[in-house]
Amino acid sequence: MCKHENTTIVKLCKPREYSRRTEVYVDSCIASLVQLLNNHGVCTTSCCCGHAEHVGTIFYSQDGKEHQLKLGMA
């Protein structure tokens, strides 16, 4: 888990609908996983590592539905 201000830029698999952004800042400790998902066509929509206080989660969109990937225990 990383500190709240420790972030890394990740390139998205498709631009955000509302902002058209193609890159976003994510928690550095999960950035490589988020980038890997996007590189393989799993379009992430939101994420947080949990910062050792909560279970980390990556949200992604697939087949028109929103899904979540839990990253373990807090």
N, C-alpha and C positions, 0 to 999 in steps of 0.2 A: 504494500500500500504506500501511496505517496502523499505528500503534503498537498493542501488545496491549491497552492499556486504553482505546482510543478506540472507543466503541461507540454505537450508535443503536438505539432501539426500533423494531421492525417488527411490524405486525399480520399474523397468520397467516390463511390462507384457511379453515382449520378448526382447532379446538382440538387440542392434542397429546393423544394417546390416554392416555398414562400420567400426565400432570400436569393435563390440561384447560386449560393455559395458552393464551391467545389472542394474547399478545404475547411476544416474545423480544428479547434484545439480540444484535445482530450487528455485525461490524466496520463502522465508519462508511463506509469507502471503497467498500463493495459494498452498503450498505443500500438505496440507491435501486433497484438491480437486483433485490435480493431482494424488496423491497416490490412492485415492478412484477410480478414473477412471481406472487406471492401474490394480487395484485389481479386477475390474469387467470386464476385458478383453478389455477395450478401450485403445489401445496402443498409448500413447501420443508421439509426435515426436519433439515438441518444445513448449516453453511457456515463457511468460513474464507477470508480474503483471501490467506493465505500469508505475510503480514508480510515480504515481500521475501526470504524464506528458502526458500519452497516455492511450488509452483504453487497458486493459489487454486482452490477447488472449492465448488460449491453442489450439495448432494444434494437430490433431490426425489422424490416418490412420484407415480406415474401408472399407472393401470390395474392397481393392486395390486403393482407392481414398483418397486424403488428404482433410480434413475438418477443420474448425476452429470454436471455441466456444468463442464468445466475452463475456467479463466479466463485462461489464457495462460502465459507463461514467468515463472519466478522471477527 
